[in-house]
Amino acid sequence: MHRKMLKFYLTMLNLASDEEGQDLIEYALVSALIAVSVVSSSKHIASAISSIFSNVSSSM
């Protein structure tokens, strides 16, 4: 059991010191932020468009 924990600990230390995946993580975070902002703004835009069509429909 002790060997497995030591191996796991060394693997985690190796991953923490490895900087090759850092750029990929940063791009993923930026992409997620953009996706969240697009989704939140599209809900607002969709309700605005729906209200415009309702106004046009009622005035006809």
Residue frames as qw, qx, qy, qz and C-alpha x, y, z in Angstrom:
[[0.000, 0.887, 0.462, 0.000, 0.00, 0.00, 0.00],
 [0.329, -0.775, 0.091, 0.533, 2.83, 2.37, 0.86],
 [0.409, -0.118, 0.584, 0.691, 4.44, 1.85, -2.56],
 [0.195, 0.624, 0.659, 0.371, 1.21, 2.66, -4.39],
 [0.156, -0.932, -0.262, 0.194, 0.79, 5.87, -2.40],
 [0.402, -0.586, 0.319, 0.627, 4.39, 6.86, -3.08],
 [0.365, 0.173, 0.673, 0.619, 3.98, 6.13, -6.79],
 [0.064, 0.812, 0.555, 0.168, 0.74, 8.14, -6.86],
 [0.286, -0.870, -0.056, 0.397, 2.43, 11.04, -5.02],
 [0.410, -0.360, 0.478, 0.689, 5.38, 11.05, -7.41],
 [0.284, 0.451, 0.692, 0.487, 3.04, 10.95, -10.40],
 [0.057, -0.913, -0.402, 0.024, 1.10, 13.94, -9.04],
 [0.360, -0.733, 0.170, 0.552, 4.33, 15.87, -8.42],
 [0.410, -0.035, 0.622, 0.666, 5.45, 15.12, -11.97],
 [0.166, 0.671, 0.634, 0.346, 2.14, 16.31, -13.40],
 [0.195, -0.918, -0.243, 0.246, 2.19, 19.46, -11.28],
 [0.352, -0.630, 0.322, 0.612, 5.66, 20.41, -12.49],
 [0.434, 0.227, 0.678, 0.548, 4.91, 19.60, -16.15],
 [0.138, 0.573, 0.116, -0.800, 4.06, 22.82, -18.04],
 [0.084, -0.001, 0.758, 0.647, 3.30, 21.34, -21.46],
 [0.061, -0.545, -0.813, -0.194, -0.44, 21.15, -20.87],
 [0.118, -0.504, -0.361, 0.776, -0.70, 24.61, -19.37],
 [0.136, 0.190, -0.351, -0.907, -1.49, 26.31, -22.69],
 [0.283, -0.259, -0.836, -0.392, -4.18, 23.76, -23.46],
 [0.244, -0.544, -0.709, 0.378, -5.84, 24.39, -20.10],
 [0.033, -0.429, -0.092, 0.898, -5.71, 28.16, -20.62],
 [0.221, 0.028, -0.578, -0.785, -7.31, 27.84, -24.07],
 [0.298, -0.389, -0.865, -0.104, -9.99, 25.56, -22.63],
 [0.169, -0.542, -0.535, 0.626, -10.79, 28.07, -19.88],
 [0.087, 0.324, -0.170, -0.927, -11.01, 30.96, -22.36],
 [0.265, -0.120, -0.765, -0.575, -13.22, 28.87, -24.66],
 [0.260, -0.483, -0.816, 0.181, -15.50, 27.98, -21.75],
 [0.071, -0.497, -0.291, 0.815, -15.76, 31.64, -20.75],
 [0.186, 0.174, -0.435, -0.864, -16.67, 32.62, -24.31],
 [0.284, -0.263, -0.868, -0.310, -19.24, 29.82, -24.53],
 [0.188, -0.530, -0.692, 0.452, -20.88, 30.88, -21.26],
 [0.036, 0.449, 0.063, -0.890, -21.08, 34.51, -22.36],
 [0.226, 0.032, -0.643, -0.731, -22.54, 33.57, -25.76],
 [0.273, -0.389, -0.877, -0.069, -25.20, 31.36, -24.16],
 [0.140, -0.560, -0.538, 0.614, -26.16, 33.99, -21.60],
 [0.103, 0.387, -0.142, -0.905, -26.37, 36.76, -24.20],
 [0.191, -0.084, -0.785, -0.583, -28.28, 34.60, -26.68],
 [0.139, -0.522, -0.818, 0.196, -31.07, 34.07, -24.15],
 [0.010, -0.602, -0.234, 0.764, -31.41, 37.84, -23.79],
 [0.122, 0.272, -0.508, -0.808, -31.33, 38.38, -27.56],
 [0.128, -0.254, -0.916, -0.284, -33.91, 35.62, -28.12],
 [0.054, -0.633, -0.671, 0.382, -36.36, 37.23, -25.71],
 [0.036, 0.549, -0.055, -0.833, -35.83, 40.63, -27.34],
 [0.131, 0.096, -0.721, -0.673, -36.47, 39.21, -30.82],
 [0.108, -0.422, -0.900, -0.016, -39.56, 37.40, -29.57],
 [0.013, -0.653, -0.436, 0.619, -40.91, 40.63, -28.10],
 [0.085, 0.392, -0.356, -0.844, -40.28, 42.47, -31.39],
 [0.164, -0.115, -0.858, -0.474, -42.19, 39.80, -33.35],
 [0.086, -0.546, -0.789, 0.268, -45.03, 39.94, -30.83],
 [0.036, 0.592, 0.141, -0.793, -45.25, 43.71, -31.25],
 [0.146, 0.235, -0.595, -0.755, -45.27, 43.41, -35.03],
 [0.141, -0.267, -0.933, -0.194, -47.88, 40.67, -34.90],
 [0.043, -0.611, -0.649, 0.452, -50.18, 42.61, -32.60],
 [0.083, 0.545, -0.049, -0.833, -49.94, 45.77, -34.70],
 [0.159, 0.038, -0.751, -0.640, -50.99, 43.89, -37.86]]
